Amino acid sequence: MLKLKNWTASVSGKTILNKIDFKFEKNQVYALMGPNGSGKSTLAYTIAGHPAYRVDKKSSIYLNGKNISADSPDKRAKAGIFLSFQSPLSLNGVTVFQLLRLAMSGKKDPLTVKQEIDGIAKKLRIKSELLSRSLNDGASGGEKKKLELLQAVVLDPKVLIFDEIDTGVDVDALKTIAKFLDQYKKNRTIILITHYNRILKYIKPNKVLVLSEGRIVKEGNYKLAEEVERNGYEMI
């Protein structure tokens, strides 16, 4: 589904990621863990094509077998890569329906978009008043993360990267998000970047990856996340 080859990236002249080779498969949930500064967010941003990062010319990225290394962020998004940010921004004067209607113009009619938003919002227990407000206006941390997930589902990407989707989220919201993701993973690749084991108690990843100093230093199943929680990253 998504393949990284010799993935090396830097920012402001400092190397953050160092020769990562990895293939993220379809129908799988991955948990990406690691200490602060290990390169987790950089990996997410460079997969999405963030222009602030310099990816080495010898590095390459493939989506469904196609080399997308030269593609801009918007082309990667259209090809099926979705990145949810740690702190979703507010959009004054723009509702989630208005945003998604524009994003899906030519792909889905407005009525279908509206019906999908309402249906997903019900499953995620998003309050109806949040849908009529400006996007993320007055929303709590958990509500913002739910709205990000709602957007992802309507856009229907094939690779979903959630950067700390569990930050600022209470236990009830976390359970709702995890349950929804578990049901939504079919034919998709989901990458959860997290510092903690909280969300992984409700959605068991197929594989846990530990990143340190810009490299994947250990792989395992969900038990690896439990081991990290007990002993910290020093044991790795």
C-alpha positions, 0 to 999 in steps of 0.5 A, spaced: 500 500 500 505 505 502 512 503 501 518 508 503 525 506 501 531 509 503 527 515 507 531 520 509 529 527 511 532 533 514 529 540 516 534 546 517 540 542 515 539 537 521 537 530 519 531 527 522 529 521 519 535 516 516 534 511 511 528 508 513 525 502 509 518 500 510 512 497 507 505 499 510 500 494 508 493 494 507 487 492 512 493 493 517 493 498 523 500 501 525 502 504 532 508 509 531 511 510 538 518 513 540 521 518 545 520 526 543 524 528 538 525 521 535 522 523 528 514 521 528 511 527 526 517 528 521 515 521 518 508 523 518 509 530 515 514 527 509 509 522 507 504 527 506 509 532 502 510 537 507 514 543 504 518 545 510 522 538 510 527 536 505 527 529 503 533 526 500 533 525 492 535 518 493 529 517 497 522 514 494 515 513 496 510 509 493 503 508 493 499 502 490 506 501 487 506 508 484 512 512 485 509 519 488 516 522 490 515 528 486 508 529 487 505 535 491 501 535 498 495 536 494 496 531 489 498 526 495 492 527 498 488 526 492 491 520 491 489 517 498 493 520 503 490 523 509 494 526 515 490 529 521 494 534 525 496 534 533 492 540 534 486 541 528 486 549 526 479 552 526 476 555 520 472 561 521 466 562 517 466 555 514 462 549 517 465 542 516 459 541 510 462 547 506 469 544 507 467 537 505 462 540 499 468 543 496 473 538 497 468 533 494 466 537 488 465 533 482 466 526 486 460 526 490 453 531 490 452 535 496 446 531 498 450 525 499 456 529 503 451 532 507 448 525 509 454 522 510 456 527 515 450 526 519 451 519 519 458 519 521 457 524 526 451 520 529 456 514 530 462 518 533 457 522 538 458 529 535 453 534 537 449 537 532 451 544 534 458 543 532 456 541 525 453 548 524 458 552 527 465 554 524 469 548 523 472 547 530 469 553 533 468 552 541 470 544 540 474 541 545 480 537 544 476 530 543 471 534 539 476 536 534 479 529 533 472 526 532 471 532 527 478 530 523 476 523 523 469 525 520 473 529 515 477 523 513 471 518 512 468 523 507 474 524 503 475 516 503 483 516 503 486 509 503 492 511 508 490 515 514 495 518 519 493 520 525 498 524 529 496 523 536 489 522 535 488 521 543 491 527 545 486 531 549 481 526 549 477 523 555 476 516 556 469 515 553 471 519 546 477 515 546 473 509 546 468 511 541 474 513 536 478 507 537 471 503 536 470 507 529 477 506 527 477 498 528 470 498 524 473 502 518 480 499 517 478 494 511 481 496 505 485 501 508 492 503 512 491 506 518 497 509 522 497 511 529 502 516 532 502 516 539 506 517 546 502 512 550 498 506 550 491 509 552 488 508 545 491 501 543 487 498 549 481 499 545 484 498 538 489 493 537 494 494 532 497 489 527 504 492 528 507 497 533 513 500 530 518 504 535 522 510 532 528 512 535 533 517 532 530 517 526 530 510 525 525 504 526 529 500 531 524 495 534 517 492 531 512 487 534 505 486 536 501 490 541 505 487 547 511 491 545 506 497 546 505 494 553 512 493 554 514 500 552 509 503 557 512 498 563 519 500 562 520 506 557 524 507 551 530 506 555 529 498 554 530 499 547 
